[in-house]
Amino acid sequence: MGLAICTVTWNDAANLQRFFEALGKLQGPAFRLIVVDNASTDGTVQSLREHAGAAGFPVEVIALDGNTGFAGGLNRALESAFGYDPKPEWVLSLNADAWPAADYAERLIERARRFTSEERPVGAVTGRLVRAEGRPEPGWRVSAPAASQSERPSAGGRMSGRRTDSRSGRRTDTFTGGGVIDACGMALTRSWRHVDRGSDQADHGQYGVTERVFGGTGAATLFLSAALQDVAIDGRVLDEDFHSYREDAELCFRLQERGWQALYEPRARAVHRRVNLARRRRDMSPEVNFHSLKNRYLLQYYHRTLADLPRTLLATAMRELGIVAYVLLRERSSLAAYGWLWRHRRRLRERRRAIRSRRLVPARATAGWFGRAALPADPDRPRILMLGSRGIPANYSGYETMIEALAPRLAERGWRVTVYCRSHYVDRRLSSHRGVELVVLPTLRTKYGDTPVHTLLSCLHATLFARGARAALVVNGANALFLPLLWPRRIRTGLHVDGIEKRRAKWGWPGRLVYAVSERLACLLPGVTVTDAKVIAAHYRARYRRDSTMIRYGVEPEPLPGHPILEELGLEPRRYFLYVSRFEPENNPHRVVAAYRRVGGDLPLVMVGDAPYASDFIAGMKRSADPRVRFPGTVFGEGYRGLLSSALATVHATEVGGTHPALVEAMGYGNCVLVNDEPANRETAGDAGVYFEVEDQASLVAAFEFARADRTRARDRGKRAARRAAAEYNWDLVTDQYEQLFRRLAKR
């Protein structure tokens, strides 16, 4: 068995049905469940044995005669786990009243292996826990449970769909937030409190980055068996004097003092029920409050050092005065804690000596956690900047969509990512998105000033304030001129040049001149020139003798058939054509609209898009449009996915640029793609495309008729397109390539 799941129960009979249902779906290594019951009186033991007999995995039930608390129960479970031969590599501390997603343990193990090193060995990994009241909300696909003996929850999260992991091919639930956060790792305050990060906050997707944290709650934390055995004292992992409160924090102190790191992994999700909250202290039993007060002093007695005094002395003194006053005036039953500490002072002194004699790291290293929520998962990975786009969340075009897909994936892998955004596209109040830091700056809202002014301000901001940044991805070749502004910070740049911008019809002679100069500068100023298509790479090699790094675009299909947008636009599934692009001359929306007048039948053509500074061009196109043509404007998010999921075919009439995102996305969703026969488009679509010459109206009409006349053949072409997209355009593989790029840039 690679994994031992250790659970302590006390009157948990009501939770066991869901607990075992969840464990039955748990993915990852083979595991054994070891349950220690603390003398329950509600039939928990009998229920455990009934469920164990029907479970599809080994279950060991240990019934104790008395309540030894969470610490004593977990020690008994660990003793049993380490008694097996071979010993499990991992131990998951897990309560009976919570429900992690199916891939919870698998993701935690993957994170531990990815970020462990000889200098920073990972001994514990915890996930993202949200509260639940009773059963989780509809949409959660429950698969594995979690909790801590001293805790139980209140309001759930929700899953938004399913995602395929490109490496394993496994379908996993994706989580969009919602509800209330229970814990995103453990942190230490300056007043010597240990708190669950994010607890009681509305879940908006914050805490979205893999980070190093002080520790994790005993509710659902994965431990390396070797780490637990290393910190054990007299063969016991947890201190049984703590009984059932703060015992997980004390364990985390010993792990840190022995040099073991703890990680927080946001993609490992769980719903957690929690009863004992600080605001409910008056409703707790005197016994729980007694242990809470006693254990606060034990924690400080064992682990307080002179090194933490500068950070904690004032805040701790003020809090201690408040605690003493509260106990004297409102909670006199807890006064017994002071008597207990005095009576056991000699034994506690011996344990304190044993703990301190085993410390391997300087006291100042542990003291640094007070008042600090988290540290980068991999300190050797510098901050990455992304400049030149309109920003995320994506609501414009290809560059924004690329950064929306790329930046959060890099953040999930432990990179610190900052994206610069334009204030008229992204809310100024938004400081983060899916684990990515956002910097929102103003710009000039003019055709020729929008991009250069914003990039200028972004580079100045980065030079002055972007501490720790060593690499940047700058998009749009016109921004090459501003790259030297990043040199004082020693920030190496990769410039993504997209297509051959000087050929775009939307630019007048000043714009074409700027892009012609920028094309030359793109070969001189950046550390790396990035292209997304072979034809663009060949252009730079032939004209400027400049080799580029070619990284393709990606797609991650999330079909939404039958989305309400179809009803809003009066559409029927597989009975409409779809065009998606900016309404600019080189993308030929006017030619598509004009040709559609000659296409037979009654199928609608949905023209999704818009463009700033092109109102006259767009108005003229709409005036000449056939009544079957519909203009919903720009559509993003679920509405866009809904349209892609149900189209009969999509038409792509672009003639300038590299890999066009709309074409890749249409292929990924299994659409029959009607494609302008241009080198970059043919490179993208390959043998899956139905090609036409955009300037030959008859050729374009014939492509429409191909899909309209034989829909079975059109669907076969769509399946071919989907297979090509899955093989060639995968965001996880694209992210791998960008990681290699950033490592190269940062080392130079």
C-alpha positions in Angstrom: 0.0 0.0 0.0 1.4 3.4 -1.0 -1.0 5.3 1.2 -2.4 4.9 4.7 -5.6 7.0 5.4 -5.8 7.5 9.2 -9.1 8.6 10.7 -10.2 9.3 14.2 -14.0 9.1 15.0 -16.1 10.1 17.9 -19.9 9.9 17.4 -19.6 10.1 13.6 -22.2 7.5 12.6 -24.1 10.1 10.6 -21.1 10.9 8.5 -20.0 7.4 7.6 -22.2 6.7 4.6 -20.8 9.7 2.7 -17.4 9.1 4.0 -17.1 5.6 2.5 -18.9 6.6 -0.7 -16.2 9.2 -1.1 -13.3 6.9 -0.4 -14.6 4.4 -2.9 -13.9 7.0 -5.7 -10.5 8.1 -4.5 -7.9 8.0 -7.2 -4.2 7.6 -6.9 -2.1 4.9 -5.1 -3.7 1.9 -3.4 -4.6 2.7 0.2 -5.6 1.2 3.5 -8.1 2.9 5.7 -7.3 2.8 9.5 -10.1 4.1 11.7 -9.6 4.5 15.5 -12.8 5.1 17.4 -12.7 7.1 20.7 -15.4 5.2 22.6 -18.4 6.5 20.6 -21.9 6.1 22.0 -24.0 6.5 18.8 -23.2 3.2 17.1 -20.2 4.4 15.2 -18.2 1.2 15.7 -21.0 -1.0 14.5 -21.6 1.2 11.4 -17.8 1.2 10.7 -17.7 -2.5 10.6 -20.7 -2.8 8.3 -19.2 -0.3 5.9 -15.8 -2.0 6.1 -17.3 -5.3 5.0 -18.8 -3.7 1.9 -15.8 -1.5 1.0 -13.7 -2.1 -2.0 -10.5 -1.4 -0.1 -8.8 -2.7 3.1 -10.3 -1.3 6.3 -9.0 -1.7 9.8 -11.2 -0.6 12.7 -9.7 -0.1 16.2 -12.2 0.5 18.9 -10.8 2.1 22.1 -12.4 1.8 25.5 -11.9 5.5 26.3 -11.7 8.9 24.6 -8.0 9.6 24.0 -8.7 12.7 21.8 -7.6 13.3 18.3 -3.9 13.1 19.3 -4.2 9.8 21.0 -6.4 8.3 18.4 -4.2 9.4 15.5 -1.1 8.0 17.3 -2.8 4.7 17.5 -3.7 4.7 13.8 -0.1 5.7 12.9 1.3 2.9 15.0 -0.8 0.4 13.1 0.1 2.0 9.7 3.8 1.8 10.4 3.5 -1.7 11.6 2.7 -3.0 8.1 5.5 -4.3 5.9 6.3 -2.5 3.7 5.4 0.8 5.4 3.2 3.2 3.4 5.1 6.1 1.8 2.3 8.5 2.5 -0.2 9.1 5.4 -3.3 11.1 4.9 -4.8 12.5 8.1 -8.5 12.6 7.3 -11.7 13.1 9.3 -15.0 11.4 8.7 -17.0 14.6 8.1 -15.5 16.0 4.9 -15.3 15.1 1.2 -12.3 15.8 -1.0 -12.5 15.5 -4.7 -11.6 12.2 -6.3 -8.1 13.4 -7.2 -7.3 15.0 -3.8 -4.6 12.6 -2.7 -3.2 12.2 -6.2 -2.7 15.9 -6.6 -1.1 16.3 -3.2 1.4 13.5 -3.9 2.2 15.0 -7.3 2.9 18.5 -5.7 5.1 16.9 -3.0 7.2 15.1 -5.6 7.4 18.1 -7.9 8.7 20.6 -5.3 10.7 18.5 -2.9 14.5 18.8 -3.0 17.5 18.0 -0.9 17.6 21.6 0.4 13.8 21.9 1.0 12.3 18.4 1.5 8.5 18.4 1.5 7.0 16.7 4.5 3.4 17.8 4.3 0.9 19.0 1.7 -2.6 20.3 2.2 -5.4 21.3 -0.2 -8.1 23.9 -0.5 -11.0 23.2 1.9 -14.4 24.9 1.6 -17.2 24.8 4.1 -20.3 22.5 3.7 -23.6 22.4 5.6 -25.1 19.0 5.3 -24.7 17.6 1.8 -22.6 19.5 -0.6 -24.3 21.7 -3.2 -25.4 20.1 -6.5 -22.4 20.0 -8.9 -19.8 18.7 -6.4 -18.7 15.3 -7.6 -17.8 13.9 -4.2 -15.0 11.4 -4.0 -13.0 11.5 -0.8 -13.4 12.9 2.6 -11.5 15.0 5.1 -11.7 16.7 8.6 -10.0 17.2 12.0 -11.3 15.6 15.2 -11.8 19.0 16.7 -13.6 20.5 13.7 -16.8 20.2 11.7 -18.5 22.9 8.4 -21.1 25.3 6.8 -21.7 26.3 3.0 -20.4 24.5 0.0 -18.4 25.0 -3.2 -19.4 24.1 -6.7 -17.8 22.3 -9.6 -18.2 24.0 -13.0 -17.3 21.2 -15.4 -14.7 18.5 -16.1 -11.2 18.8 -17.3 -8.9 16.3 -19.0 -5.4 16.0 -17.7 -3.2 15.8 -20.8 -0.7 13.5 -19.2 -3.0 10.9 -17.6 -6.0 11.3 -19.8 -8.1 11.3 -16.7 -11.2 13.5 -16.4 -11.2 15.6 -13.3 -13.6 18.1 -11.8 -12.8 21.8 -12.1 -13.7 24.2 -9.4 -14.9 27.8 -9.9 -15.2 28.9 -6.3 -18.3 29.8 -4.4 -19.4 29.3 -0.8 -17.1 29.9 2.1 -13.4 29.0 2.5 -12.6 26.7 5.4 -8.8 26.5 5.1 -6.0 27.1 2.5 -3.1 26.0 4.7 -2.1 27.1 8.2 -0.5 30.5 9.1 0.9 32.0 12.3 -0.1 35.5 13.5 2.1 37.8 15.5 -0.1 37.1 18.6 0.9 33.4 18.6 -2.3 32.2 17.1 -2.4 29.5 14.4 -5.1 30.3 11.9 -6.5 28.6 8.7 -5.8 30.9 5.8 -8.9 32.3 4.2 -11.2 30.9 6.9 -14.7 32.4 6.7 -13.9 34.4 3.5 -16.3 34.2 0.5 -14.6 32.0 -2.0 -13.7 34.0 -5.2 -10.9 31.8 -6.3 -8.3 33.6 -4.2 -5.3 31.6 -2.8 -4.9 30.0 -6.3 -1.1 29.5 -6.2 0.9 26.5 -5.0 2.8 28.0 -2.0 4.9 27.0 1.0 2.9 27.5 4.1 3.5 26.9 7.8 1.4 23.8 7.9 -2.0 22.2 7.3 -5.0 21.3 9.4 -5.3 17.8 10.6 -8.6 17.7 8.7 -7.1 16.7 5.4 -3.3 16.9 5.2 -1.0 14.5 3.5 2.3 13.6 5.3 5.4 11.9 4.1 5.8 8.9 6.4 9.5 9.5 6.8 8.8 13.0 8.0 6.3 11.8 10.6 8.7 9.2 11.9 11.5 11.8 11.9 9.7 14.2 14.2 8.2 11.5 16.5 9.4 11.7 20.2 9.5 8.5 22.1 7.7 6.8 19.2 4.7 9.2 19.3 4.0 11.6 16.4 1.4 13.7 18.2 1.7 15.0 21.7 -1.2 13.4 23.6 -1.2 16.1 26.2 -2.9 18.3 23.6 -5.7 15.7 23.4 -7.9 17.4 20.7 -7.0 21.0 20.0 -3.9 22.6 18.4 -2.2 19.2 18.1 -1.8 19.7 14.4 -0.1 23.1 14.9 2.3 21.6 17.4 3.2 18.9 14.9 3.8 21.6 12.2 6.2 23.4 14.5 8.3 20.2 14.9 8.2 19.6 11.2 9.5 23.1 10.5 12.1 22.8 13.2 13.4 19.6 11.6 13.6 21.2 8.2 10.5 19.7 6.6 8.5 22.0 4.3 4.7 22.2 4.0 2.9 23.0 0.8 -0.5 24.3 -0.1 -2.0 23.0 -3.4 -5.1 24.9 -4.6 -6.1 22.3 -7.2 -6.7 19.7 -4.5 -10.2 20.4 -3.4 -12.3 19.3 -0.5 -15.5 20.2 1.3 -15.1 20.2 5.1 -17.7 20.4 7.9 -16.5 22.4 10.9 -18.3 22.9 14.2 -15.7 24.4 16.5 -15.1 28.0 15.4 -13.7 30.8 17.5 -16.9 32.8 17.2 -18.8 29.9 18.7 -16.6 29.6 21.8 -19.5 30.3 24.2 -21.4 27.3 22.7 -18.5 24.9 23.1 -18.2 22.4 26.0 -16.1 23.4 29.0 -13.8 20.5 28.2 -13.1 21.8 24.7 -12.4 25.3 26.0 -10.2 23.9 28.7 -8.0 22.1 26.2 -8.0 25.1 23.9 -6.6 27.4 26.7 -4.2 24.8 28.1 -2.8 24.0 24.6 -2.2 27.6 23.8 0.3 27.8 26.6 1.8 24.4 25.8 2.4 25.5 22.2 4.3 28.6 23.4 6.2 26.8 26.1 7.5 24.2 23.7 8.3 26.4 20.8 8.8 30.1 21.8 12.3 31.4 21.4 14.1 34.7 21.7 14.2 34.8 17.9 10.4 35.4 17.6 10.2 38.1 20.3 10.8 41.1 17.9 7.8 39.9 15.8 5.5 38.7 18.5 6.1 40.3 21.9 3.8 43.3 21.7 0.9 41.5 20.0 1.2 38.4 22.2 1.3 40.5 25.4 -1.9 42.3 24.5 -3.7 39.1 23.6 -2.6 37.4 26.8 -4.1 40.2 28.9 -7.3 39.8 27.0 -7.4 36.1 27.4 -6.8 36.3 31.2 -9.5 38.9 31.6 -12.0 36.8 29.6 -11.3 33.7 31.6 -11.7 35.5 34.9 -14.9 37.3 33.9 -16.7 35.0 31.4 -15.1 31.5 31.4 -14.0 30.5 34.8 -14.4 26.8 34.0 -11.1 27.2 32.0 -9.2 28.3 35.1 -8.4 24.6 35.6 -6.0 24.9 32.7 -3.5 26.9 34.8 -3.7 24.3 37.6 -3.0 21.5 35.1 0.0 23.3 33.7 1.5 23.8 37.2 0.9 20.2 38.3 2.7 18.8 35.2 5.5 21.4 35.0 8.3 18.9 35.5 7.2 16.5 32.8 6.5 19.4 30.4 9.9 20.8 31.0 11.5 17.4 30.0 9.5 17.3 26.8 10.5 20.9 26.0 14.1 19.9 26.3 13.6 16.9 24.1 11.9 19.0 21.4 14.6 21.7 21.4 17.5 19.2 21.4 16.2 17.9 18.1 16.0 21.2 16.3 17.9 21.2 13.0 17.2 24.6 11.6 18.0 28.0 13.2 15.2 29.4 15.4 15.0 32.5 13.3 13.8 30.3 10.3 10.7 29.3 12.3 10.3 32.8 13.7 10.0 34.1 10.2 6.6 32.5 9.8 4.9 34.8 12.4 2.9 37.3 10.5 3.7 35.7 7.1 1.0 33.9 5.2 3.0 32.0 2.6 6.3 31.8 0.6 6.9 30.8 -3.0 6.8 27.0 -3.5 10.1 27.2 -5.3 12.1 30.2 -4.3 14.5 29.5 -7.2 11.7 30.4 -9.6 11.7 34.2 -10.2 8.7 36.3 -10.8 7.4 36.4 -14.4 5.9 39.5 -16.0 3.4 39.5 -18.8 3.1 42.8 -20.6 1.5 44.2 -23.8 -1.9 42.6 -23.7 -5.2 44.1 -22.6 -5.1 41.8 -19.6 -7.1 39.1 -17.9 -9.9 38.0 -17.4 -9.9 37.7 -21.2 -12.5 39.8 -22.9 -11.0 40.8 -26.2 -8.9 38.5 -28.5 -6.2 36.0 -28.9 -3.3 37.4 -26.8 -5.7 37.8 -23.9 -7.0 34.3 -24.3 -3.5 32.9 -24.4 -2.5 34.7 -21.2 -5.7 33.6 -19.5 -4.8 30.0 -20.3 -1.1 30.3 -19.6 -0.6 32.5 -16.6 -2.8 30.5 -14.1 -1.2 27.3 -15.2 2.2 28.7 -14.5 0.9 30.0 -11.1 -0.4 26.5 -10.3 3.1 25.1 -11.0 4.6 27.5 -8.4 5.7 30.5 -10.6 4.9 34.0 -9.3 3.1 35.6 -12.3 2.2 39.3 -12.7 0.0 40.4 -15.7 -0.3 44.1 -16.6 -3.8 45.1 -17.6 -5.5 48.1 -19.2 -8.0 50.0 -17.0 -10.7 50.2 -19.7 -10.7 46.4 -20.1 -10.1 45.2 -16.5 -11.6 46.6 -13.3 -9.1 48.7 -11.4 -10.2 47.1 -8.1 -9.1 43.6 -9.3 -5.7 42.7 -7.9 -5.6 39.0 -8.6 -7.2 36.4 -10.9 -6.9 32.6 -10.6 -3.6 32.9 -8.6 -2.1 35.6 -10.9 -1.2 39.1 -9.6 -2.8 41.9 -11.7 -1.5 45.4 -12.1 -4.1 47.6 -13.8 -2.8 50.8 -15.4 -4.4 53.5 -17.5 -3.7 54.2 -21.2 -4.9 56.4 -24.1 -8.0 55.0 -25.7 -7.0 55.8 -29.2 -6.2 53.6 -32.2 -2.5 54.4 -32.3 -1.9 55.2 -28.6 -3.7 52.4 -26.7 -1.0 49.7 -26.9 2.3 51.7 -26.9 1.2 54.1 -24.0 0.1 51.2 -21.8 3.3 49.2 -22.5 5.4 52.2 -21.7 3.7 52.6 -18.4 3.9 48.9 -17.7 7.6 48.8 -18.3 8.2 51.8 -16.1 6.1 50.2 -13.3 8.0 47.0 -13.7 11.4 48.7 -13.5 10.4 50.6 -10.3 8.3 48.1 -8.5 8.6 44.5 -9.8 11.0 43.1 -7.2 12.2 39.6 -7.9 11.3 39.7 -11.6 13.9 38.1 -13.9 11.9 37.2 -17.0 9.1 38.8 -19.0 6.8 37.8 -21.9 6.0 40.8 -23.9 3.3 40.3 -26.6 2.9 42.3 -29.8 5.9 43.1 -32.0 5.2 46.8 -31.8 6.2 46.8 -28.2 9.8 45.9 -29.1 10.8 49.5 -28.7 10.1 49.5 -25.0 12.1 46.4 -24.0 15.3 48.4 -23.0 13.3 50.0 -20.2 13.4 46.6 -18.4 17.1 46.2 -18.6 17.9 48.2 -15.5 16.1 45.5 -13.5 18.0 42.8 -15.4 14.7 41.5 -16.7 15.3 39.3 -19.7 12.4 39.3 -22.3 10.7 37.0 -24.7 8.9 39.0 -27.4 5.9 37.3 -28.9 5.6 38.7 -32.4 2.4 37.0 -33.6 1.9 37.5 -37.4 3.4 39.9 -39.9 1.6 43.0 -38.6 2.8 45.4 -41.2 0.7 43.7 -43.7 -2.6 44.3 -41.9 -5.0 46.5 -43.9 -6.3 48.3 -40.8 -3.0 50.2 -40.4 -2.3 53.4 -42.3 1.2 54.2 -43.4 2.3 55.4 -39.9 1.2 52.1 -38.4 2.8 50.0 -41.1 6.1 52.0 -40.6 6.0 51.4 -36.9 5.5 47.7 -37.4 8.2 47.5 -40.1 10.7 49.1 -37.7 9.5 46.9 -34.8 10.0 43.8 -36.9 13.7 44.6 -37.1 13.9 45.6 -33.4 12.2 42.3 -32.5 15.4 40.6 -33.8 17.7 42.8 -31.9 16.3 43.7 -28.5 14.6 40.7 -26.8 16.5 37.8 -25.4 14.2 35.5 -27.3 11.8 36.1 -30.2 8.7 33.9 -29.9 6.6 32.8 -32.9 3.5 30.6 -32.9 3.7 29.2 -36.5 6.3 27.7 -38.8 5.6 30.2 -41.5 6.2 33.2 -39.2 9.4 31.6 -37.9 10.5 31.0 -41.5 9.8 34.7 -42.3 12.1 35.9 -39.6 14.8 33.4 -40.5 14.8 34.3 -44.2 14.5 38.1 -43.9 16.5 38.8 -40.7 18.5 35.6 -40.2 16.9 35.4 -36.7 16.0 32.1 -35.2 12.9 32.1 -33.0 11.4 29.9 -30.4 8.2 28.4 -31.9 5.5 27.7 -29.3 2.0 26.9 -30.5 -1.3 28.1 -29.2 -3.5 25.7 -27.2 -7.1 24.7 -26.7 -8.9 23.0 -23.8 -12.4 22.1 -25.0 -15.2 22.4 -22.4 -18.3 21.7 -24.4 -21.6 23.3 -23.3 -24.2 21.9 -25.6 -27.6 23.4 -25.3 -26.4 26.6 -23.7 -29.1 29.3 -23.2 -27.3 31.6 -25.7 -28.8 29.4 -28.4 -32.3 30.3 -27.3 -31.4 33.9 -26.9 -30.2 34.1 -30.5 -32.9 31.8 -31.9 -30.5 29.1 -32.9 -30.9 25.3 -33.1 -28.0 22.9 -32.5 -26.0 22.0 -35.6 -28.2 24.4 -37.7 -26.0 27.5 -37.9 -22.6 28.7 -39.1 -20.3 30.6 -36.8 -17.7 33.3 -37.6 -15.4 34.5 -34.7 -12.8 37.2 -35.2 -12.2 40.9 -34.8 -14.1 42.8 -37.5 -11.1 44.2 -39.3 -10.4 44.2 -43.1 -7.7 41.6 -43.0 -10.0 39.2 -41.2 -12.5 39.6 -44.1 -15.8 39.6 -42.2 -17.3 41.8 -45.0 -16.4 39.2 -47.6 -18.0 36.4 -45.5 -21.2 38.4 -45.1 -21.3 39.3 -48.8 -20.8 35.7 -49.9 -23.5 34.3 -47.6 -26.1 36.1 -49.7 -25.5 33.4 -52.3 -25.7 30.4 -50.0 -28.9 28.5 -50.1 -31.1 27.3 -47.3 -32.3 29.0 -44.1 -29.4 28.4 -41.8 -28.3 31.5 -39.8 -24.7 32.8 -39.9 -23.7 34.1 -36.5 -21.0 36.8 -36.7 -19.3 37.0 -33.3 -16.9 39.9 -32.9 -16.3 43.7 -32.9 -13.4 46.1 -33.2 -12.5 49.4 -31.7 -11.9 52.3 -34.1 -13.7 50.5 -37.0 -17.3 51.7 -36.5 -17.7 52.8 -40.1 -16.4 49.6 -41.6 -18.7 47.5 -39.3 -21.8 49.7 -39.9 -21.4 49.3 -43.7 -21.0 45.5 -43.4 -24.2 45.2 -41.3 -26.2 47.3 -43.7 -25.4 45.0 -46.6 -26.0 41.8 -44.6 -28.5 39.1 -45.5 -31.4 38.8 -43.0 -30.1 35.4 -41.9 -26.9 37.0 -40.6 -26.9 37.8 -36.8 -24.5 40.1 -35.0 -24.4 39.4 -31.2 -21.2 41.4 -30.7 -18.3 40.0 -28.7 -19.1 36.8 -26.7 -16.8 35.3 -24.1 -16.8 32.6 -21.5 -19.7 30.1 -21.3 -21.6 31.8 -24.1 -18.7 31.5 -26.5 -18.2 27.9 -25.5 -21.9 27.3 -26.0 -21.8 28.6 -29.5 -18.7 26.6 -30.4 -20.3 23.4 -28.9 -23.3 23.4 -31.2 -22.2 25.0 -34.5 -22.6 23.1 -37.7 -19.4 24.6 -39.0 -17.1 27.6 -38.4 -15.7 29.9 -41.0 -12.2 31.4 -40.7 -11.3 34.1 -43.3 -8.2 35.6 -41.8 -5.2 36.2 -44.1 -2.6 37.9 -41.8 -1.0 36.4 -38.7 0.3 33.2 -37.3 -1.8 30.6 -35.5 -5.3 32.1 -35.1 -6.8 31.2 -31.7 -10.4 31.1 -33.0 -9.4 28.5 -35.6 -7.6 26.3 -33.0 -10.6 26.6 -30.6 -13.1 25.6 -33.3 -11.0 22.6 -34.1 -10.7 21.6 -30.5 -14.5 21.7 -30.1 -14.9 19.3 -33.1 -16.3 21.8 -35.6 -16.0 21.4 -39.3 -13.7 24.3 -40.1 -14.0 26.3 -43.4 -10.6 28.0 -43.8 -9.1 30.6 -46.0 -6.3 28.9 -47.9 -3.4 30.9 -46.5 -0.1 29.3 -45.4 -0.5 29.8 -41.6 -4.1 28.6 -41.7 -3.2 25.5 -43.7 -0.4 24.8 -41.2 -2.9 25.0 -38.4 -5.8 23.0 -39.9 -3.9 20.5 -42.0 -6.0 17.9 -43.6 -9.0 18.7 -41.4 -9.9 22.0 -43.1 -12.3 22.7 -45.9 -10.4 25.4 -47.9 -11.5 28.4 -49.9 -9.9 31.5 -51.6 -11.4 34.4 -49.7 -11.2 36.8 -52.6 -13.0 34.3 -54.8 -16.6 34.6 -53.7 -17.6 31.4 -55.5 -15.0 29.4 -53.6 -16.3 30.7 -50.3 -19.9 29.9 -51.2 -18.8 26.4 -52.2 -17.3 25.9 -48.8 -20.5 26.9 -47.1 -22.5 24.6 -49.4 -20.1 21.7 -48.6 -21.2 21.8 -44.9 -24.8 22.6 -45.6 -25.4 19.9 -48.2 -23.9 16.9 -46.3 -23.9 17.4 -42.5 -22.7 13.9 -41.9 -19.6 14.6 -43.9 -19.2 17.9 -42.1 -19.3 16.1 -38.7 -16.6 13.7 -39.9 -14.4 16.6 -40.8 -15.1 18.0 -37.3 -13.9 14.8 -35.6 -10.8 14.9 -37.7 -10.2 18.5 -36.6 -10.7 17.6 -32.9 -8.1 14.8 -33.2 -5.6 17.2 -34.7 -6.2 19.8 -32.1 -5.7 17.3 -29.3 -2.4 16.1 -30.7 -0.9 19.5 -31.7 -2.6 22.2 -29.6 -2.6 21.3 -25.9 -2.3 24.0 -23.2 -0.5 21.8 -20.7 2.2 21.1 -23.3 2.4 24.7 -24.3 2.9 25.6 -20.6 5.8 23.1 -20.5 7.4 24.9 -23.3 7.0 28.4 -21.7 8.4 27.0 -18.5 11.5 26.0 -20.4 11.6 29.5 -22.0 11.4 31.3 -18.7 14.1 29.1 -17.1 16.4 30.0 -20.0 15.7 33.7 -19.7 16.1 33.8 -15.9 19.5 32.0 -16.0 21.0 34.5 -18.5 
